[in-house]
Structure formats: C-alpha cells, structure tokens
C-alpha cells in the first residue's frame, strides 16, 4: 500500500516538476510548484514525519506560494515568449541530459550506504514534540542564527524597497 | 483493520456527511431568517412553512441552471478553483471530535467508538494547513475569470488571508500551550472539570483574563479568514459586483457558496474545541443533564404561546408542530436520563457541542447584521498594528505563565 502511494505521489511530483519548467505562463508554473510541494508533503507523511508534512503545507504551499501567486496576479505577468533554439541544441540536448541524469543517479546510489536507507513508517520521531525539543536544546544555536539571518534578509528587503519609493 | 471497524467508520461517515450537508443547506436559511428579523422583515416565507423548503428550492435552481464558461478565461484554472474551494473546506470536518468515546452494547458485539472520524496527533496544525491552502480557491477564481473586479477580489483575499493567519496562529498557540497537545481530542479532554466546583475549566476561563483576549483575537481573525462581514472585501458587492465569483454561475457558484458556509462552520467548531471545551458541559454533572430537557421544554412553551397568540394566520398551524418537536426532544433527553442511558451517552455531548457551535454561528450572523464593512487600508492597519501585537503579547504572557507555574 505504502509503495503504491509512494509511486503515485512521486510520479505526481515528477510530472508537476516537469510541467513547472515546460509551462510558459507564470501562474501555471506556480500551480505546478504547489503540486510538487503537496506531493512532497504526502511523501513526508508516508515516512512518518507528520509535523514536517503539515509545516511544508503551511509554510511552502500556503504562505510562500500564496505570496508568489499574489505577486504574479498583481503584476499581471503574461505568458513568456519562447525564444528560437537552434536545431543543434535540440539534437544534442536530449542525449546529454540523459547522460547527466544517469551520472547523478549513479553518484547518489554509490554515495548512499545501504544500511541507512529509509523505509515507510520507520521514522518514529515525526511528531511536534520530537522536533521541538531537539530544536530548542541540541540545535538551539543554528536555529537562532537562522532566525536572525532571515530577520536580516527581511530588513534588507525593506531597505531596498524603501529606496525605490523615495 | 477488522470488519467491525470498517462498518462503524462507514456508518459514522454516512451520518456525518448527511448532517454536514443538511447543516450547510439550512445554515443559509438560518442566516437569511436571522438577518431578516434583525432588519424587521419576515425573510424567506413562501416555499414551505416559514420558508423551510427554501434551501431545497435553491439547490434545485442552482443545479438546473446552465453553467456558463465566459470566453477568454483560463479554462483549466477556472474549473479547478471552485473544486479546490469546496474540497478543502469540507476536508476539515473529519478531524473534529463531537463527543467522547461511546460504548454501544450490541448483543454479542459490544462496539466502542469515538464520536469523531479520526484523531490526528497534529489535528490543529492540520486544520491550519488546510486553511492556508484554502485561499487558492478564491485567489485562482479571481485570476482565471479574466475580469478586473474578480482579479481585485482574488488579490484582496490572498493578502487578507496571509495577514490574518498570523494573529490567528498566535491566538491558537495559547490553548495549545495550556493543554500541551496538538490533538483536538486531548485538547477537549484537558478542558474537563471545574474550578471551585462550578466554573468550567474551559480554556476561555483559564489564566483569567488572558485567554479571553486570545479568544477575541481568534474570533476576529476567523471572521477575516472566512471572508465574512466586516472583512468581506473580496466580494464587496458595492465596489466589485460580486468580487471573485462574479463570473461563476450554476454549480460552480454554488461550490463557492457552500465553501463559505463550510468554512464558517469549521471556524465555529474549532473555536468551540479550542476555547469553549468542546462537548464538556457548562454545569457540573448532576445538573447539566437537566439543561437540555429544560431548554427544550422552555422552547416548546414559547412556541405554544406563539401559536395561541398568532402574529400571522399561518402561525396557528406551524407553531404547534414546533412545540411538539421540542417536547419530543425534551422527552427523549429525559428518557435517556432515566430509562436508556445509551441515548444520553450519545445525545448529551452532541447537545453541548451543537449548542456552543450554533451559538457561535449566531454571533457570526449577528455581526453580519450589525457591522459595516472595513475599508481596505483599515483592514490591513487593524491586522498589523493591533491584532498582531496583541496576539504576540497574549501568546508570550501565556507562555510565561505556563513556564513559571507548570501544571
């Protein structure tokens, strides 16, 4: 059952990912990205990381993508024009891409030790408590530093936006 | 996964679906009636006694109408949007607990089940996640309609949702901190019992008066999240025709309509579960069992009085029926108290849950009949300069109380 679900949602994630690149209209691409994120959330759920799945939906599929769509709607961005590609690029691109994907798959497969593979439902620490306690004890410093980094980024964005208004 | 479990789940699913759909249809009738009486009108009155069959007539009208697809719309997104809106609105109800565990003594097969579809360890976060994604229905409908009013409606909706999600999440954090859990079932169980023997231990009355502030922040934010007056700018009819659903007709319009009422119902249920103790009664046990019969007897007496002093000729025939129904319900509860304990085991929690939820829904409608609409800049300023700091202060104060006085 888990394997079937994994295959279905991995396929959805892949198709949405390809669609994201292929589509010319920004809204269609953004919708595909939401599809990728939702499918990834289901994969997290299959692994037993329920809190992570919900956080993925709230933060990425919810807040960030709503902002993306908001900006696309506000700017009323139209469809991209496809530039002419040379015949040579088209011909050489497909085999090169296949080779590239093959190399990546091989490297990943070679790097991962067999004993550390994950399996469905085998990850017990997916609840909010299992994530919250390490976050505020073992990983407190990285967590706080990341928060400060994000805060600085927000301030930077505001400063840049202000300059343009004045 | 044995056969009993599957059958019980299917029965619960069927009952929940039926009740949910009926409630959604009649919520609209209730809203029209309440608004009408606030404005001194009779409201829907023609179809059936006191307009009781009006929802049915509306449904038939909406189904049989032609579904128009305007030219130059983005067809895929245009058709996806109402589907998204209504699906995401309906999903939430499956994690709501309506009552405690009940034991049905079927001879040979004693069944014990919770009055809830399923309990997630992250139930509250699940509802938040669905709510966060739910905005796409409205935003995409506005964009795909290829209409400037729709587009503005969709834009307003997404900006408003993002802004009010923050104070809402901060207000939700307070009861979660007090109960130390994310599951709705455990949240309600943590709210059982009484202070000094008579004040219920609902989150609303804990850490007085902090939780009352959190409750008010949550309530205001949920008004904004459900796009209701005074925050119904996405469909402000005197500026935007009908906002995001201007171009929708027939069943796709009905989907948005249903999604709105379902979101309202969900918000009322979540408020009940988080702050008002779910199915926990208002009074300690020996008295609380008599509240339901007394309430129904009183309602029956009022109906009888209305039948004896009819304001309209029809009332002489309709109100005795209402009175008989009320007395029947009172008799049912009394029978449950003295003869069949199984009836009360199911009906009592449902009565308290329903009473709280419908009380909140009445507040929703009452506010619609009373308040004017915000202007857009007022809405944003209210969210970021008042609601957000207030939510932050309440959350931090609650966290401090929980940290210093661990329970």
Interface residues (C-beta under 8 A of the other chain):
Chain A: X27 X31 X34 X38 X50 X51 X54 X55 X57 X58 X61 X62 X63 X66 X67 X69 X70 X73 X74 X76 X127 X128
Chain B: X74 X77 X120 X121 X122 X125 X126 X128 X129 X130 X132 X133 X135 X136 X139 X140 X142 X143 X151 X154 X155 X158 X159 X161 X162 X165 X182
